[in-house]
Amino acid sequence: MINPNHMKLSVYRYKVWDPQNDNQAQLPPYYAIREYIEQLEGATVIEDDYLIVDESDLDALGRIIVGED
């Protein structure tokens, strides 16, 4: 049964720029809520790569690991 108290949230893939090497971006193994990504230095949201998930699927920081297809 679905819990009606859980909200659906959009989580985004993001890239983090290496401060030592401006042209190197890393893709962390997580999707995350926008609020988490905006707090990271050098991070950029990838707007067209997102999932809609149940908030209970997220860790305490608002992240969910990228699934292997």
Secondary structure, DSSP 4 states (H G I P E B T S, - for coil): ---TTPPEEEEEEEEEE-TTSTT-EE--SEEE-HHHHHTSTTEEEEEEEEEEEEGGGS-TTSEEEPPP-
